[in-house]
């Protein structure tokens, strides 16, 4: 019995060590290791944290464009992505700017395609229930942007979650095969469930994502 107890302890330590070996933390206290696309990245102090800030490249400052910062060394297929982020509309952007900010994953070469969960923080507390229902969003670029998903499957790929624009927000994405779940601010239950990721059972790098109308900040990203 003593031997069996010791064996269980040893096995537990082995499994715990294996789990930690599969965890990678990006403190995001430098722009080194980021491949920035359609944007520029800089370090900033924001609400008590050192963070990566994404800004639009002036010559590309047109509507409906993504800013991406690809994390070197990530080849993610299944597992969990956790990050702290903060987003709000940039000064001078159109009135319908929402502060779109999130995480892209399963990136194809040159970001020609990717899956993405993002938030629209200013929708969360709007005095309009329909707009509130569009706070959290899943998209798959380039073939399944939000207008197509909303038109073909109303309400299936977006949902409500309470947010404060510009506040630090914890986001967790859990992927298993062609299914993914989005959790916000340590909630026990997901605010959005997607069972048919449009790129299928693929893999690829992870990227910080924000719309060019957004003042976006990212801190402490963990991949498991």
Backbone as CSV, one residue per row, in Angstrom:
resi,resn,N_x,N_y,N_z,CA_x,CA_y,CA_z,C_x,C_y,C_z
1,UNK,0.834,-1.212,0.000,0.000,0.000,0.000,0.861,1.251,0.000
2,UNK,1.959,1.213,0.782,2.877,2.352,0.804,3.482,2.568,-0.569
3,UNK,3.845,1.446,-1.229,4.426,1.541,-2.568,3.440,2.180,-3.545
4,UNK,2.167,1.736,-3.467,1.143,2.286,-4.373,0.934,3.779,-4.142
5,UNK,0.978,4.200,-2.871,0.816,5.615,-2.549,1.960,6.438,-3.120
6,UNK,3.181,5.910,-2.957,4.362,6.616,-3.486,4.309,6.678,-5.006
7,UNK,3.835,5.591,-5.628,3.735,5.559,-7.090,2.754,6.615,-7.578
8,UNK,1.624,6.748,-6.887,0.631,7.764,-7.274,1.216,9.164,-7.161
9,UNK,2.014,9.415,-6.122,2.627,10.732,-5.947,3.605,11.020,-7.068
10,UNK,4.425,10.019,-7.401,5.413,10.191,-8.475,4.713,10.463,-9.798
11,UNK,3.662,9.696,-10.096,2.937,9.897,-11.346,2.281,11.272,-11.395
12,UNK,1.756,11.720,-10.267,1.139,13.054,-10.207,2.162,14.126,-10.516
13,UNK,3.369,13.989,-9.970,4.428,14.965,-10.225,4.849,14.952,-11.686
14,UNK,4.883,13.748,-12.276,5.256,13.638,-13.691,4.229,14.348,-14.558
15,UNK,2.928,14.077,-14.290,1.877,14.705,-15.091,1.862,16.210,-14.882
16,UNK,2.110,16.669,-13.657,2.143,18.101,-13.376,3.286,18.755,-14.120
17,UNK,4.449,18.112,-14.145,5.604,18.640,-14.870,5.323,18.712,-16.353
18,UNK,4.650,17.665,-16.884,4.315,17.653,-18.312,3.363,18.777,-18.655
19,UNK,2.391,19.020,-17.780,1.431,20.100,-18.029,2.126,21.443,-18.061
20,UNK,3.043,21.675,-17.113,3.755,22.954,-17.086,4.657,23.109,-18.301
21,UNK,5.216,21.993,-18.787,6.109,22.078,-19.943,5.355,22.506,-21.192
22,UNK,4.017,22.324,-21.214,3.218,22.697,-22.365,2.612,24.095,-22.214
23,UNK,2.967,24.797,-21.181,2.468,26.155,-20.963,3.527,27.162,-21.394
24,UNK,3.102,28.147,-22.159,4.024,29.190,-22.613,3.428,30.546,-22.284
25,UNK,4.201,31.379,-21.609,3.728,32.693,-21.188,4.443,33.784,-21.979
26,UNK,3.668,34.693,-22.523,4.192,35.874,-23.217,3.837,37.078,-22.344
27,UNK,4.834,37.657,-21.687,4.558,38.766,-20.773,4.198,40.050,-21.509
28,UNK,4.528,40.111,-22.804,4.210,41.273,-23.636,4.758,42.562,-23.026
29,UNK,5.978,42.477,-22.502,6.662,43.667,-21.989,7.698,44.175,-22.982
30,UNK,7.584,43.718,-24.228,8.450,44.160,-25.310,7.751,43.842,-26.624
31,UNK,8.101,44.574,-27.670,7.540,44.269,-28.990,8.413,43.273,-29.737
32,UNK,9.522,42.865,-29.126,10.368,41.845,-29.745,9.575,40.553,-29.900
33,UNK,9.749,39.887,-31.015,9.044,38.635,-31.241,7.649,38.811,-31.804
34,UNK,7.263,40.040,-32.134,5.962,40.288,-32.746,6.139,40.633,-34.221
35,UNK,5.419,39.938,-35.063,5.376,40.284,-36.485,4.105,41.085,-36.706
36,UNK,4.263,42.369,-36.926,3.110,43.269,-36.968,2.665,43.477,-38.409
37,UNK,1.359,43.305,-38.626,0.780,43.417,-39.960,-0.290,44.499,-39.971
38,UNK,-0.194,45.412,-40.942,-1.157,46.499,-41.106,-1.300,47.338,-39.833
39,UNK,-0.204,47.510,-39.122,-0.240,48.254,-37.861,1.188,48.544,-37.431
40,UNK,1.307,49.259,-36.340,2.584,49.390,-35.660,2.346,49.099,-34.188
41,UNK,3.337,48.515,-33.548,3.222,48.156,-32.136,4.225,48.965,-31.333
42,UNK,3.799,49.412,-30.167,4.673,50.148,-29.271,4.372,49.742,-27.838
43,UNK,5.332,49.986,-26.938,5.105,49.721,-25.530,4.445,50.940,-24.890
44,UNK,3.538,50.678,-23.965,2.824,51.767,-23.308,2.518,51.381,-21.868
45,UNK,2.367,52.388,-21.026,1.860,52.181,-19.675,0.385,52.531,-19.693
46,UNK,-0.449,51.550,-19.392,-1.894,51.751,-19.495,-2.582,51.161,-18.273
47,UNK,-3.256,52.024,-17.530,-4.011,51.611,-16.347,-3.210,50.685,-15.432
48,UNK,-1.992,51.127,-15.138,-1.169,50.417,-14.168,-0.389,49.249,-14.709
49,UNK,-0.395,49.038,-16.020,0.324,47.905,-16.587,1.200,48.343,-17.750
50,UNK,2.285,47.601,-17.937,3.097,47.725,-19.131,2.455,46.840,-20.184
51,UNK,2.187,47.370,-21.366,1.416,46.621,-22.351,1.857,46.952,-23.770
52,UNK,1.525,46.030,-24.674,1.699,46.272,-26.110,0.478,47.018,-26.614
53,UNK,0.738,48.101,-27.305,-0.335,48.901,-27.890,-0.267,48.796,-29.406
54,UNK,-1.410,48.525,-30.048,-1.480,48.473,-31.501,-2.061,49.774,-32.033
55,UNK,-1.394,50.313,-33.060,-1.814,51.561,-33.684,-1.885,51.374,-35.191
56,UNK,-2.804,52.050,-35.872,-2.894,51.897,-37.323,-1.725,52.547,-38.040
57,UNK,-1.367,51.952,-39.163,-0.396,52.572,-40.055,-1.149,53.628,-40.847
58,UNK,-0.686,54.831,-40.847,-1.444,55.955,-41.386,-1.954,55.714,-42.798
59,UNK,-1.079,55.194,-43.682,-1.488,55.023,-45.071,-2.523,53.918,-45.258
60,UNK,-2.715,53.102,-44.217,-3.716,52.033,-44.317,-4.946,52.345,-43.470
61,UNK,-5.072,53.560,-43.006,-6.160,53.908,-42.085,-7.476,54.060,-42.832
62,UNK,-8.009,52.944,-43.302,-9.306,52.926,-43.968,-10.233,51.986,-43.209
63,UNK,-11.503,52.019,-43.547,-12.484,51.235,-42.785,-12.314,49.738,-43.013
64,UNK,-12.814,48.974,-42.059,-12.906,47.519,-42.175,-11.562,46.838,-42.381
65,UNK,-10.587,47.195,-41.583,-9.289,46.549,-41.661,-8.831,46.091,-40.290
66,UNK,-8.049,45.008,-40.282,-7.531,44.428,-39.052,-6.100,44.863,-38.804
67,UNK,-5.761,45.004,-37.531,-4.370,45.153,-37.100,-3.990,43.843,-36.403
68,UNK,-2.840,43.291,-36.760,-2.415,42.008,-36.217,-0.981,42.085,-35.733
69,UNK,-0.712,41.442,-34.609,0.649,41.275,-34.110,0.828,39.794,-33.821
70,UNK,1.535,39.099,-34.715,1.686,37.652,-34.625,2.779,37.315,-33.618
71,UNK,2.490,36.381,-32.710,3.444,35.976,-31.683,4.360,34.892,-32.226
72,UNK,5.652,35.201,-32.277,6.636,34.237,-32.768,6.659,33.006,-31.868
73,UNK,6.830,31.855,-32.478,6.958,30.623,-31.709,5.653,29.989,-31.311
74,UNK,4.538,30.495,-31.811,3.250,29.878,-31.494,2.781,29.037,-32.675
75,UNK,2.429,27.816,-32.407,1.846,26.921,-33.402,0.719,26.195,-32.684
76,UNK,-0.401,26.852,-32.623,-1.513,26.440,-31.773,-2.560,25.681,-32.576
77,UNK,-2.995,24.536,-32.023,-4.082,23.779,-32.633,-5.214,23.614,-31.637
78,UNK,-4.983,22.869,-30.566,-5.967,22.664,-29.516,-5.404,23.142,-28.185
79,UNK,-6.270,23.607,-27.310,-5.811,24.043,-25.998,-6.490,25.333,-25.580
80,UNK,-5.762,26.111,-24.773,-6.328,27.327,-24.179,-5.421,28.522,-24.423
81,UNK,-6.029,29.624,-24.770,-5.329,30.914,-24.878,-5.966,31.851,-23.866
82,UNK,-5.143,32.469,-23.021,-5.642,33.457,-22.068,-4.860,34.749,-22.231
83,UNK,-5.554,35.877,-22.159,-4.882,37.165,-22.321,-5.673,38.245,-21.598
84,UNK,-4.971,39.270,-21.150,-5.615,40.476,-20.635,-5.542,41.528,-21.739
85,UNK,-6.663,42.135,-22.043,-6.691,43.142,-23.099,-7.626,44.284,-22.712
86,UNK,-7.466,45.395,-23.405,-8.311,46.564,-23.162,-8.497,47.290,-24.492
87,UNK,-9.727,47.649,-24.791,-9.986,48.319,-26.056,-11.102,49.333,-25.949
88,UNK,-10.957,50.406,-26.701,-11.978,51.452,-26.792,-11.768,52.176,-28.121
89,UNK,-12.794,52.843,-28.642,-12.614,53.576,-29.896,-11.540,54.660,-29.771
90,UNK,-10.717,54.797,-30.805,-9.714,55.855,-30.824,-10.387,57.205,-31.023
91,UNK,-9.754,58.235,-30.501,-10.274,59.592,-30.677,-10.349,59.922,-32.160
92,UNK,-11.447,60.529,-32.565,-11.600,60.960,-33.943,-12.137,59.904,-34.881
93,UNK,-12.433,58.708,-34.381,-12.980,57.661,-35.247,-14.493,57.849,-35.392
94,UNK,-15.108,57.192,-36.373,-16.554,57.380,-36.617,-17.402,57.013,-35.402
95,UNK,-18.598,57.587,-35.296,-19.471,57.337,-34.145,-19.843,55.870,-33.952
96,UNK,-19.827,55.074,-35.046,-20.193,53.664,-34.910,-19.001,52.776,-34.570
97,UNK,-17.861,53.362,-34.221,-16.717,52.570,-33.765,-17.062,51.944,-32.420
98,UNK,-16.622,50.717,-32.210,-17.029,49.969,-31.016,-15.869,49.569,-30.112
99,UNK,-14.632,49.752,-30.590,-13.487,49.321,-29.785,-13.153,47.857,-29.995
100,UNK,-13.359,47.354,-31.206,-13.167,45.936,-31.529,-11.765,45.452,-31.133
101,UNK,-11.696,44.410,-30.298,-10.402,43.903,-29.851,-10.519,42.432,-29.476
102,UNK,-9.481,41.641,-29.811,-9.551,40.222,-29.507,-8.288,39.472,-29.850
103,UNK,-8.454,38.180,-30.116,-7.334,37.285,-30.410,-7.655,36.496,-31.678
104,UNK,-6.682,36.433,-32.582,-6.776,35.606,-33.781,-5.910,34.366,-33.585
105,UNK,-6.320,33.262,-34.178,-5.550,32.026,-34.050,-5.724,31.180,-35.307
106,UNK,-4.928,30.119,-35.409,-4.913,29.276,-36.606,-4.594,30.111,-37.850
107,UNK,-3.653,31.037,-37.707,-3.317,31.913,-38.834,-2.696,31.126,-39.974
108,UNK,-3.118,31.458,-41.169,-2.480,30.960,-42.375,-1.323,31.893,-42.750
109,UNK,-0.430,31.455,-43.667,0.715,32.305,-44.039,0.281,33.709,-44.463
110,UNK,1.052,34.713,-44.008,0.775,36.124,-44.286,-0.620,36.535,-43.798
111,UNK,-1.132,35.819,-42.823,-2.463,36.108,-42.251,-3.539,36.166,-43.328
112,UNK,-3.394,35.305,-44.337,-4.385,35.272,-45.415,-5.707,34.678,-44.958
113,UNK,-5.701,34.035,-43.804,-6.911,33.509,-43.204,-6.664,33.246,-41.733
114,UNK,-7.695,33.346,-40.922,-7.562,33.074,-39.492,-8.937,33.014,-38.841
115,UNK,-8.958,32.346,-37.663,-10.131,32.371,-36.793,-9.940,33.510,-35.798
116,UNK,-11.032,34.071,-35.292,-10.890,35.194,-34.363,-12.114,35.312,-33.457
117,UNK,-11.852,35.509,-32.174,-12.883,35.949,-31.235,-12.544,37.380,-30.838
118,UNK,-13.525,38.252,-30.903,-13.248,39.625,-30.467,-14.456,40.211,-29.743
119,UNK,-14.211,41.334,-29.087,-15.227,42.026,-28.290,-15.516,43.397,-28.882
120,UNK,-16.755,43.851,-28.690,-17.149,45.221,-29.022,-17.529,45.901,-27.698
121,UNK,-16.576,46.439,-26.957,-16.842,46.892,-25.582,-17.943,47.935,-25.441
122,UNK,-18.081,48.849,-26.383,-19.095,49.893,-26.206,-20.509,49.377,-26.415
123,UNK,-20.654,48.160,-26.941,-21.998,47.590,-27.102,-22.576,47.081,-25.796
124,UNK,-21.703,46.726,-24.864,-22.122,45.960,-23.689,-23.183,46.669,-22.843
125,UNK,-23.061,47.984,-22.701,-23.982,48.703,-21.822,-24.826,49.722,-22.589
126,UNK,-24.984,49.469,-23.882,-25.828,50.338,-24.705,-27.285,50.182,-24.294
127,UNK,-28.061,51.241,-24.494,-29.493,51.211,-24.163,-30.278,50.681,-25.363
128,UNK,-29.845,49.524,-25.845,-30.425,48.916,-27.045,-30.091,47.433,-26.968
129,UNK,-31.094,46.597,-26.731,-30.823,45.186,-26.501,-30.199,44.508,-27.711
130,UNK,-30.625,44.859,-28.900,-30.058,44.232,-30.087,-28.562,44.525,-30.197
131,UNK,-28.190,45.777,-29.916,-26.772,46.124,-29.946,-26.012,45.375,-28.854
132,UNK,-26.590,45.231,-27.689,-25.943,44.465,-26.613,-25.671,43.022,-27.059
133,UNK,-26.585,42.475,-27.821,-26.428,41.092,-28.272,-25.259,40.909,-29.233
134,UNK,-24.674,42.015,-29.680,-23.544,41.963,-30.611,-22.228,42.313,-29.908
135,UNK,-22.091,41.995,-28.632,-20.886,42.394,-27.879,-19.712,41.462,-28.121
136,UNK,-19.940,40.154,-28.110,-18.876,39.172,-28.356,-19.097,38.553,-29.728
137,UNK,-18.022,38.359,-30.474,-18.152,37.951,-31.874,-17.108,36.903,-32.244
138,UNK,-17.522,35.930,-33.044,-16.594,35.015,-33.726,-16.630,35.319,-35.211
139,UNK,-15.453,35.328,-35.859,-15.359,35.438,-37.315,-14.256,34.509,-37.807
140,UNK,-14.298,34.220,-39.093,-13.236,33.466,-39.749,-12.926,34.175,-41.055
141,UNK,-11.786,34.823,-41.080,-11.414,35.609,-42.259,-10.635,34.738,-43.252
142,UNK,-10.816,34.975,-44.550,-11.598,36.057,-45.162,-13.022,35.657,-45.564
143,UNK,-13.359,34.380,-45.474,-14.618,33.922,-46.064,-15.850,34.126,-45.195
144,UNK,-15.641,34.243,-43.878,-16.787,34.364,-42.976,-16.651,35.581,-42.057
145,UNK,-16.710,36.782,-42.631,-16.710,37.992,-41.799,-18.048,38.124,-41.077
146,UNK,-18.120,39.062,-40.133,-19.344,39.154,-39.329,-20.607,39.440,-40.143
147,UNK,-20.571,40.262,-41.212,-21.845,40.509,-41.924,-22.434,39.224,-42.511
148,UNK,-21.578,38.364,-43.046,-22.086,37.118,-43.624,-22.646,36.203,-42.536
149,UNK,-21.886,36.053,-41.438,-22.349,35.174,-40.364,-23.658,35.678,-39.768
150,UNK,-23.773,36.981,-39.579,-24.998,37.544,-39.000,-26.182,37.379,-39.952
151,UNK,-25.942,37.536,-41.245,-27.022,37.406,-42.223,-27.491,35.960,-42.358
152,UNK,-26.533,35.021,-42.442,-26.875,33.633,-42.701,-27.315,32.880,-41.441
153,UNK,-26.779,33.267,-40.279,-27.103,32.584,-39.019,-27.266,33.606,-37.902
154,UNK,-28.342,34.381,-37.890,-28.514,35.445,-36.901,-28.391,34.922,-35.465
155,UNK,-27.532,35.590,-34.693,-27.405,35.275,-33.279,-26.542,34.079,-32.948
156,UNK,-26.074,33.325,-33.945,-25.333,32.106,-33.646,-23.865,32.362,-33.330
157,UNK,-23.274,33.374,-33.919,-21.842,33.600,-33.773,-21.511,34.872,-32.990
158,UNK,-22.481,35.403,-32.268,-22.245,36.573,-31.424,-23.192,36.515,-30.240
159,UNK,-22.838,37.237,-29.176,-23.656,37.177,-27.964,-23.355,38.372,-27.072
160,UNK,-24.087,38.432,-25.958,-23.885,39.489,-24.969,-22.884,39.051,-23.905
161,UNK,-22.092,39.999,-23.433,-21.276,39.822,-22.229,-21.043,41.213,-21.658
162,UNK,-21.040,41.333,-20.351,-20.868,42.654,-19.741,-19.406,43.077,-19.806
163,UNK,-19.176,44.295,-20.283,-17.824,44.850,-20.441,-17.842,46.327,-20.106
164,UNK,-16.654,46.838,-19.793,-16.462,48.278,-19.627,-15.431,48.733,-20.649
165,UNK,-15.778,49.641,-21.557,-14.817,50.097,-22.561,-13.541,50.636,-21.923
166,UNK,-12.412,50.206,-22.453,-11.123,50.689,-21.973,-10.608,50.006,-20.730
167,UNK,-11.402,49.151,-20.095,-10.970,48.470,-18.873,-10.212,47.196,-19.222
168,UNK,-9.279,46.825,-18.344,-8.601,45.548,-18.533,-9.620,44.420,-18.425
169,UNK,-9.594,43.536,-19.400,-10.563,42.448,-19.503,-9.817,41.142,-19.746
170,UNK,-10.153,40.120,-18.981,-9.522,38.810,-19.161,-10.331,37.986,-20.151
171,UNK,-9.651,37.494,-21.159,-10.286,36.691,-22.202,-9.639,35.309,-22.231
172,UNK,-10.472,34.281,-22.304,-9.977,32.903,-22.437,-10.698,32.232,-23.596
173,UNK,-9.912,31.606,-24.470,-10.444,30.871,-25.612,-10.003,29.422,-25.472
174,UNK,-10.952,28.511,-25.496,-10.659,27.083,-25.379,-11.045,26.408,-26.691
175,UNK,-10.073,25.752,-27.333,-10.292,25.136,-28.641,-10.085,23.629,-28.543
176,UNK,-11.015,22.871,-29.106,-10.900,21.412,-29.183,-11.466,20.968,-30.523
177,UNK,-10.584,20.622,-31.442,-11.023,20.226,-32.777,-11.656,21.388,-33.515
178,UNK,-12.921,21.220,-33.895,-13.618,22.289,-34.618,-14.549,23.079,-33.701
179,UNK,-14.377,22.917,-32.396,-15.216,23.642,-31.430,-14.370,24.606,-30.620
180,UNK,-14.971,25.715,-30.225,-14.266,26.707,-29.412,-15.252,27.409,-28.495
181,UNK,-14.744,27.805,-27.324,-15.561,28.516,-26.341,-14.837,29.771,-25.892
182,UNK,-15.593,30.832,-25.717,-15.052,32.117,-25.285,-15.535,32.420,-23.873
183,UNK,-14.592,32.679,-22.969,-14.891,33.058,-21.590,-14.348,34.466,-21.348
184,UNK,-15.054,35.250,-20.561,-14.634,36.626,-20.283,-14.658,36.880,-18.784
185,UNK,-13.564,37.477,-18.292,-13.447,37.908,-16.890,-13.720,36.786,-15.887
186,UNK,-13.020,35.666,-16.100,-13.053,34.537,-15.156,-14.438,33.924,-14.969
187,UNK,-15.333,34.142,-15.897,-16.658,33.520,-15.811,-16.526,31.998,-15.886
188,UNK,-17.354,31.296,-15.138,-17.318,29.840,-15.148,-17.925,29.277,-16.429
189,UNK,-18.864,30.020,-17.012,-19.528,29.577,-18.231,-19.111,30.450,-19.419
190,UNK,-19.017,29.867,-20.612,-18.653,30.656,-21.791,-19.779,31.600,-22.197
191,UNK,-19.413,32.734,-22.746,-20.425,33.651,-23.267,-20.727,33.362,-24.733
192,UNK,-19.853,32.586,-25.376,-20.067,32.263,-26.788,-19.477,30.887,-27.079
193,UNK,-20.265,30.029,-27.730,-19.839,28.683,-28.106,-19.944,28.543,-29.619
194,UNK,-18.848,28.113,-30.230,-18.827,27.861,-31.672,-18.466,26.396,-31.871
195,UNK,-19.311,25.673,-32.589,-19.082,24.234,-32.767,-18.585,23.873,-34.169
196,UNK,-18.411,24.889,-35.016,-18.002,24.616,-36.396,-16.989,25.658,-36.874
197,UNK,-15.817,25.671,-36.254,-14.774,26.585,-36.712,-14.601,26.431,-38.221
198,UNK,-14.627,27.544,-38.912,-14.720,27.512,-40.366,-13.450,27.020,-41.057
199,UNK,-12.303,27.095,-40.374,-11.069,26.569,-40.963,-10.860,25.099,-40.617
200,UNK,-11.831,24.505,-39.928,-11.752,23.092,-39.610,-10.710,22.793,-38.536
201,UNK,-10.232,21.567,-38.508,-9.230,21.155,-37.526,-7.851,21.558,-38.017
202,UNK,-7.593,22.833,-37.953,-6.313,23.355,-38.428,-5.493,23.849,-37.251
203,UNK,-4.328,24.386,-37.541,-3.471,24.963,-36.522,-2.706,26.122,-37.115
204,UNK,-1.925,26.786,-36.274,-1.142,27.908,-36.771,-0.852,28.906,-35.671
205,UNK,-0.183,29.982,-36.016,0.193,30.995,-35.020,-1.005,31.702,-34.391
206,UNK,-0.697,32.381,-33.289,-1.660,33.216,-32.561,-1.270,34.673,-32.787
207,UNK,-2.254,35.551,-32.844,-1.967,36.974,-33.030,-2.877,37.834,-32.161
208,UNK,-2.336,38.935,-31.684,-3.136,39.988,-31.077,-3.914,40.648,-32.212
209,UNK,-5.174,40.968,-31.971,-6.013,41.505,-33.048,-6.804,42.712,-32.554
210,UNK,-6.880,43.738,-33.396,-7.743,44.884,-33.130,-8.096,45.543,-34.457
211,UNK,-9.230,46.218,-34.484,-9.633,46.977,-35.670,-8.880,48.306,-35.674
212,UNK,-8.678,48.877,-36.865,-7.888,50.103,-36.959,-8.538,51.299,-36.268
213,UNK,-9.828,51.210,-35.936,-10.500,52.301,-35.221,-10.350,52.176,-33.707
214,UNK,-9.591,51.173,-33.261,-9.507,50.851,-31.838,-8.181,51.268,-31.222
215,UNK,-8.249,51.775,-29.995,-7.069,51.975,-29.169,-6.930,50.705,-28.339
216,UNK,-6.016,49.807,-28.735,-5.970,48.472,-28.157,-4.693,48.170,-27.402
217,UNK,-4.831,47.506,-26.255,-3.700,47.155,-25.388,-3.782,45.686,-25.004
218,UNK,-2.610,45.044,-24.880,-2.538,43.624,-24.565,-1.452,43.374,-23.532
219,UNK,-1.742,42.470,-22.576,-0.790,42.158,-21.517,-0.921,40.693,-21.109
220,UNK,0.198,40.048,-20.871,0.257,38.705,-20.250,-0.605,37.679,-20.965
221,UNK,-0.083,37.119,-22.037,-0.794,36.083,-22.777,-0.196,34.723,-22.448
222,UNK,-1.046,33.752,-22.154,-0.617,32.394,-21.816,-1.263,31.402,-22.772
223,UNK,-0.461,30.465,-23.263,-0.948,29.407,-24.139,-0.730,28.070,-23.440
224,UNK,-1.759,27.263,-23.395,-1.643,25.915,-22.812,-2.137,24.891,-23.823
